[in-house]
Each structure stands twice: as C-alpha cells, then as structure tokens.
Amino acid sequence: MIAAKAARCLATVAVLAVVFLAGPAPARQDTLASLRAEAWEAAQWAIASDAADALARVSARFAQGDDALGRLAEEREALIERRDRLERELERLYALDDPAALATRTQTRAAWEAAVDRLRVVDADIEARFPAYSDLTSPRALSIAETQALLGPDEGLLLVLVNPEATYVWGVSRERVEWARADTLGDAAMTAAVDRLRASLTSAGTARGGQEVDPILFAGPQATPFDRATAYHLYTELVRPVEAAFEGKTTLISVVTGALTSLPLSVLTTGAPVGADTASDALAATPWLIDRYALATLPSVSSLEALRCHLVADAALRSPGCPPRPGAAARPEAARGARLELAAFGAPLLTGTPRDATRGAPAADDVMGQGRLADVGKLRALPSLPGSKLELETLKIRYPGALIRIGSEATEYAVRADDADALSRARFVVFSTHGLMAGSAAAEPGLVMTPPEEASEADDGYLSASEAAQLRLNAEFVVLSACNTAASNGRPGGEGLSGLARAFFYAGARSVMVSHWEVSDAATTTLITSTFADLDARGAGDPGARARALQAGIRAVRAERRWAHPAYWAAFTLVGEPG
C-alpha cells in the first residue's frame, strides 16, 4: 500500500510539473485545460487517508442496502481492527526475550493468523455475493465537473496538495475553477510555517509583553505570541490566489495534506497584521478566515460523493449531482424506534485536581495496564472536568428528552451496551471528557469514561478508537469535546484524521467535530453550548448549518476579550458534511 501510494505521488508530481510550469499560450489552451483537469484528478490519487476510507466503506454499506452485507461489512471492519491490534502486540512481544513473552507471542501469532484467515473468507463472501460493494469502496478521483455538480450554490472547495518542491492549490465552485502554485511553500517550508503557528497555539500561558492570556488555560511556559505574519503568508499563498472561485460563497470546504492537516484553517488571517502580536486588542481586531467563511474539512474530494450520495437515507435529499444509485436505499444499520435528538456522555468521575483547567491528559500509553486493558487507578487519578459537567447540564436543559450520562453514569459499558440502542437513534452525539492521543507503543487514541472498580473487556474506563468504530450510529453530528481528537498521534504532518475521527466515521457519523490541541475547559464549554444554540436556531433547512454553528460558537468564545488568542477558539474543526 505504501509503495502504491508513493507511485501515485510521483506520477502526480510529474503531471503537476507539466501543467503548472507550462506557459498559458493561447494555441495550447485546450491542452492546458485537459492537463489541468488531469492534474486535479492526479492530486486526488496522491491524497489517501484512513478517514476517507472509513467514509467510503460505511457509505458503500448504506448504498448497497442489504442487512446481510451490513453484518459482513461490520465483521470485516472488526477483523481488520483485531488484525492490526494483534500486529502491534506482536511487534511489542518480539522485542522481549523472556519465556513468558515467548509463550504469549505464540498465542498472539495464532490469534493473528486466525483473524487473517477469517478476513480472507469474509472478503471472498462479499466479493461473490455483493460485487457492487467492492465497486463502491474502490477509490476513485472525481472529475472537476463531478465535483462542481456535488457542491451547493453557497459552497466552495479548496484543495491543497503539498509536495516537496511546491504546493499546488485549486479553488472550485459550481461556477468557476482557479488554480495556483505556491513555489515558496514546499513540504519543508510548509512544515516550518505550521510548526511556528502551532508552537503558539499549544504552549499559551501567562502574560508576556502585555498580552492577556487567561492563566486558567495552561500552566507552565508563557505564551509564544501568535505569529500573524506567518498566518497571513499562508493565506496569501494558499487561499487568495484562488479566492475568485469563492466569490459570494459563505461555506468553504477544504481538503489539505501534509503539515496542514494539523492546523485549522480558521487561524489564517485575511489581512496584514496591525499592531503587536502580543496585544489582545490587536488579536481581537484581526480579520480571520473563519470570519469570511464557515469552514469544514474533508479527508478527500471523493468524500463529497460518499456523504451526499450514499450516506443519505431519503433519496429526495441526495445531491442532484449524484450518479444513479444501485439498488434500494435502506441503510442496514438504520435506527429502529423513535429518533432521539441527543445522546451525550462525559464529566467522568475522576479524583485528580483540575490543575490547569484543560481537557488535556497523558498519552494513552501512560494509562495502560498489563495487556490490552487500561489501568483504572491511573484513569481515576486524571483531573476532573467541572466545565464538562456544566456543558452537559446546559445541553440537558436545551434538550429535555435527551439521553445525558454524567459522572457515575458516563461509563464505557453504558456506551457500548446499556445505551447502544439509544446511541443508534441519536441525531447528535457528544462526548465531553479527556481525549488521549496514541503513544509510541500499542495503545490507541481514545476517550476517558468513569473507571469501573476493576477493568474488564466490557469496561476498563477507556473507549478506544477500535471500540468506538464498532458503535452503530446514525448521527448527523458527533462532537468530541476533548483534547487532541483530530489525529492519531498529535504530531504535525502525520496522517490526518486517522484516530478517533476515523473511528466515528466507521461507526456511521456524517460529520465529526474534533480538536487539534489541548483545549481550555471553560472556553470549550462556551464554544460547545453556543454551537448547539446556533444549530437549533437554524433548523433543518440550512445546508451549511453545522459549519455555521461552529462559526457562531467560535465567535461566542472570541467575544470574551481574555479569549482573543486563537489557542482558545480555533482548536475545533468540523470534519465531514457541513450541514
């Protein structure tokens, strides 16, 4: 797979070099137009992510509309998760020489071989009985015309492909296509720029040089002033050259690669910096990209088709640009019973003092016990989250009929067993807790729940990504109101959106709100409650409702002068369908 992806990337670079370096000679205009169309598709082949694959697979189940396929596909995904987990465990065991490790390694290898064998059988069964599923899950690039047909009248799409020598950018709307090459932003330069911005977004602390950064956000080193010059440079190189395509649009969907996957585009500034970066007044007056557009991001351009053609229960709501739909349209995991407006879990019972009022916590490695289970003592010692409790209580007032599990009720067992049916019927799903990043060993990213007295396979107090992937959702909107839920390991430039976001797409979400760094407990409470207040006010008819609701939540946080620094308001990104 890695070799195939590398080959596609090399082919893409070759096509892009021809297209963008060729002159705009009138005699060659038709050739250039066709080459640029080819480059658009080649760029998509170079972009591959687990989140895009998750969307393709769940949308294929949906489009096929067969209960038997749903069961097979669910088993296939569980087998893939099991195979991958056992591979990680084998890597760890092969590094050990003691007899106990050798015996465990033999057992683990046998379990891995059994999973692989069963996966072959399931794959063959799917291929024989449901050939359309294989067609739908085969990756393909959308043409420019297909992309334009899937976009709404108020939407633009920004595609950014970072290569070693330069970055290539497309702006697409229904009416127009623009493209540009950023020669000053090859991969190394892009990574350096993103690193500079993230340094000030993830290490904000006490005041320096007059900047008022709320001390309840972070303890430790003082803030690095936000580098607005770098943020403006990225805007001028990546957005402004193609922005004519977005004229009159209010929602901007982005597909980005490289280090940009770890940077919310909301922090790009659309005007040259005025005043000092250390001054709160200057930050408050800065024009940001989030002021101009409601923002959403997708793992791939083809995700538009997955979300707008296949993950739609009512055929009347499918995009007019969708290809003909094969077969009937009945989602295999469709919820039975009355629709539930909201299911929410969080504010777990933890004994640690909230030292710095954030939802950050150690890497997952640091809370794992022996084997695959979390250490309930280490989990219980994590800082409590009073802001999460307030956030969920506010949502309970807004949605009186909602399922809200707080404190002792917010258990992993409730999520995976007791409340599984309610979760499958929920329109909105919220987890408000600590989010842990994957570490260097086998531990997966996940969400902290109220720990049980003793860890078990059914409940160890930690909802891992693979466990979340096995939930059965029919949710329009999943909100992970926690830290570092956007990536698998938190390192800029890694495979974007490959951890918890991927898991919830597997489970059936159409959009997921995730965070890129350690978030303020208080500011996040304001952001989440304001987001849902705006979402309710818009009703069901707004095609960009969720993106606009997040935009409103960000504005609510920025309305407080002490929260002018983007570390407070820019962490969250909407991934998936904007409305």
Secondary structure by P-SEA (a helix, b strand, c coil): caaaaaaaaaaaaaaaaaaaaccccccaaaaaaaaaaaaaaaaaaacccaaaaaaaaaaaaaaaccaaaaaaaaaaaaaaaaaaaaaaaaaaaaacccaaaaaaaaaaaaaaaaaaaaaaaaaaaaaaccaaaaaaacbbbbcaaaaaaaccccbbbbbbbbcccbbbbbbbcccbbbbbbcccccaaaaaaaaaaaaaaacccccccccccccccccccccccccaaaaaaaaaaccccccccccccccbbbbbbcccccccccccccccccccccccaaaaaaccccccccbbbbbcccaaaaaaccccccccccccccccccccccccccccccccccbbbbccccccccccccccccccccccccccccccaaaaaaccccaaaaaaaaaaaaaccccccccccccccccccccaaaaaaaccbbbbbccccccccccccccccccccccccccccccccaaaaaaccccccbbbccccccccccccccccccccaaaaaaaacccbbbbbcccccaaaaaaaaaaaaaaaaaacccccaaaaaaaaaaaaaaaccccccccccccccccccccc
